[in-house]
Amino acid sequence: MSNQQLKLPSGKEEIMLVKFWGVRGSIPVPGPTTIKYGGNTSCVEVRCGKDIIIFDGGTGLRPLGIDLLKRGFGPDSKRSIGGGKTSMFFSHMHWDHIQGFPFFAPAFIKSNKIDIYGFKHLNVDLYQSLVGQQAFPNYPVSIFDMGGNIKFIELHGGDVIRINSTMVSTVRLNHPGGSFGYKISYMKKNLVYACDYEHFDGIDKRLLNFIKGADAIIYDAQYTPEEYYGTDDSNGRQGWGHSTWEKGVELAKSAGIKKLILFHHGHNDTEMDKIEKITKSKFKNAVAAYEGLEIKI
């Protein structure tokens, strides 16, 4: 369904509108084998009434920025589309989650106000990470020359942020160097973003309690169980910081999640079709995210 067919929530409708702009993990992979699911890295837009919340700024952030300009987030906008707030939440600072930010067109427009949230990655915070990414000779335009009204806000595990009628809760995830998971609560609806997360041998009780009863979870399913444990004649991927569709199903069932959305893909279209099919056989209301997928919650 195209953007033209969708009505932007007015703020009175009791729905969240979720759109996926980048679903890949680790590295962008454009080409003929990823046409269906897309080749851009992690970026998800959530619209809660007039407010826009963006999870991660991988290469999918570039097409989102272009689309926002078409929707009115341009030179004449006062704050954001429809007068709401625009906020970006980064799960962590690995390249596949920040590399789209230098190409985010709305950030170059002076009148646009964008609140950016993230946590300190060891001794480096989000601000330093984004500044470094655009420092010479990496990129010709520094973050100081982008022009937008950008505010950086440091998060800590367990923080809860209010954005008008929306609440965003945080939880620390198991990933090399650390990562944050988020839960959006809006009009009695709850969406969880748990990307770049490696499961434990059993159920992660902290994450289980955090997501319990949510309407949907966007879950890191980069590997198959065979790849993760090395039964595919590889050395396995344990300790690499990512999970599997199988663990996603186990967690969703244990937490009473209504919808499981597989994310942070590491496979081509043919393989993803197989992964989605087997996941659905274990958890009926499951879907493999693809670029352009829109879900109402």
N, C-alpha and C positions, 0 to 999 in steps of 0.2 A: 504494500500500500504506500503510495507516494505521500510526501508532505502536503501536497495540495488537497488530498482527500481527507486529511485529518483536521479536525477542529481543535485549536489550541485550548486547553482547559482554562476556564474563566476564573478559577479560584474557588468557585462554589461547587464544582463537580467533585464527587468523592472518588476520584481516581488518580492514580499515578500513571503517567505515560512514559514508558521506557523505550529508548531507541539505541541500537548498537551501531557504533561507527567504526570500531576496530575490535577484533575478537582474537587476534593471534597472540602467541606468546614468544618471547625471546627476540625475534627478529621479523621485520616485514618480509612477506614472501609473495610478491605479485607474480602473476604468470598464469598460464593456461590450466594448471592443476589446482588453482585455488579460486577460480571464478565464482563458484557458488557461495562459499563461506567468506571469501574476501581475504586480502593479504595484509591489511593494516593491523597494527598492534593496538593494545588495549585503550578503549575510550568508550564510555557509556554515558548517555544523556538521560536524565530523569526530570520530567516536568511535573511539578506539584503546584497546581493552580498557575499563578503568574511567575512563580520562581523556577529557576533552572539550576539543577545540580549536576555537575559533571564529575564522573569518576575517572581519574587517570588521563594523562595527556600523551598517549602514544601517537603513532602516525595517524590514527583515526581522528585526532583532534583537528587536523587541517581541513578535511571535508566538512566537519561539524562547524568550524568557524565560517567557512564559505556559506553554508546553509543559514547560519545565524544572521549573516549580513542580508541575505535574501528575505529573511523573516522580519527585518526591521532593526537589527542590532547594528546599526550603521552610524554615520556621522551625526545624524539628527536625534539619536536616542538619548534620553536623559540618564537612564540608569541601566536598563536592560529591556528585553522584550516585554511589552505589556506593562512596564513600570514595576516589575518584580525585581528580585535580587538574582544575581548570577554568582554561583559559588563553585569552585573546583576543589575536589578532595583527591589528593594523591595517596595511593597505597604505600608507595616507597619510591626511591629515586633511581632504580635501575633504568637503563636507557630506553627499553621498550615501553616505559611508562611516562617518560618525559620528553622524548625526542620530537613530538609534534608541537610542543609549545612555541618554538621560534617561528612557526608557520601559522599560528593562531591569529587570523586577521583581526578579530574584534579587539585584541590586546594592543593594536597599533592606533586605535582611535581614542583620542583624549577624553571624550565624554563618557566612555564606557567604564563602569565601575565593576571590578572583578575581585572577589575575595578568594584567596588561595590558601588552602589548609594542607598541612603536612606535618610530619614529625622529624625529629633529629635522627639522622641515619649515622649511627656511631657519633662522631664529633662534627658532622656536617649537616646543616639543616637544609630545608627545601630551598630557601632563598639562595644559599651559597651554591647548591647543586645547579639551579637554573641559571644563575649568573655565570658559573663555570662553563656550562654547556655552550653559552653564547659568547664566551671570551675569545679574543684573537688567539690563534688563527682558526679556531673551530667554526666560527660563523661571522659574517660581515656586519651584523647588527647586534649591538649589545642590548641586554635587557633594559638598560637605562634609557635607551633611545626608542623603545617601543611606543611610548606615548600614552598608553592606557592608564587609568587610575587603578593601579594594582596594589592590593593590600595582602601581606603575608601574615598568616596566623599559625603559630606553632601549637601542635596538639600533643597530648599525653594520653596513654592508655586509660580508657574509662571515661574520657571526656564526653560530654553531651552538648551539642551545639543547637541552638534554636535559630531557625531561619523563618521568620514570620510564623506561619502555621505548621511548619515542618520541624521535626526533631531529627538530628543526625547523631547516632551513638557510635562509639569507637571501641575496638577491641584489638589487642595485639595478636598477630598471627605468627606461626612457626615458619620462618623463611630466613635464609642466610642474610645477616645484617638487619633483619627485622622487616616487618610489614604490618600494615593496619587493615583491618576489616571494618566495614561500615554497615549500619542499619538505618534506613530512612523510615520514619514513622510519620504518616500523613493521613488524616481523615480515617483513622482506625485501620489503615493499611500499612503493612510492613514489608520492606524489601531489603534483602541482605546482599552485600557485595563482598565476597570472600575470595579475592584473587591473590595469586602468589602465596599459596598456603600448602605446606606439606603435612599430611595427616600423621597422627601417631599410630602406634600398633593397635590401640583400642580407640574408643571414642574420646575425642578431646572435650572434656567436660566444660571447660571455660567457653569454648566456641558453641557447644551444644546449648548451654544455658543462654548464651547471647542470642541465638537464632531461633530458639524454641517458638513454634507456632507461627512463624513468619509466612506470609502469603507466597513468597518466592525467594529463591536464593540463586545468585549468580556465582557459580562455583568453579574453581580452578580444576580443570580436568585435562591437563596437558598430556598425560601419559595413559597408556593402557596398563592394566595390571601386569601384563607380560613384560612390558618395557620397564616398568617400575621395579619389579622384583628380579628381572634378568632371566626369566624363563623363556625369552625369545632368543636365547644364545648370545645375549649381550652381557655386559657387566652390570646391568641394572642402573637405576637412577636414584637410588636411595641417598638422601642427603642433598639432593639438588634443589629442593625447595618447592616441589610441585606435587600434585595429587593425581587421582585417577577418577574416571567416571564411576567405578565400582564403589569407591569410598564416598563419593558424592551421594550415591543412592543410599548407602548405609547411614550417612549423616542425616539426609533428608527424611528418611523413615523414622529415625530415632527422635528427631526434633518435631515431627508432625508438620513438615513443610508441605505446602500445597503444590508448588511448582519448582522443578529443578531445571536450571538453565546452565548447560555446559559451556565453559568459557576458557580463554587462554589456550587456544588450540595449537597442537603441534603436528597436525597431519593434513594430507591433501584431501580434496573433496570426496574421492572414492572411499578413503579410509574413514572420513568423518561420517559419511552416510552409514557405514557399518557400525560405528561407535554409537551413533544416535539410535539405530535400530535395536541394538542389544540393550542399551540403557532403557529404552521404552519397554522392553520385555520385562524389565525388573522394576521399573517405576513408570507407570503409564503416563503421567503428566510431566514428561521431560522433553526438552528440546535442546538441540545444539545451536548455539547462537551463531548468527551470520550477519554480515554487514547489511544494514537496512531493516533488520528484524525490529518490529514494533510490538510491544506488549502492553496492554492496559491491565492495571492491577486495582 
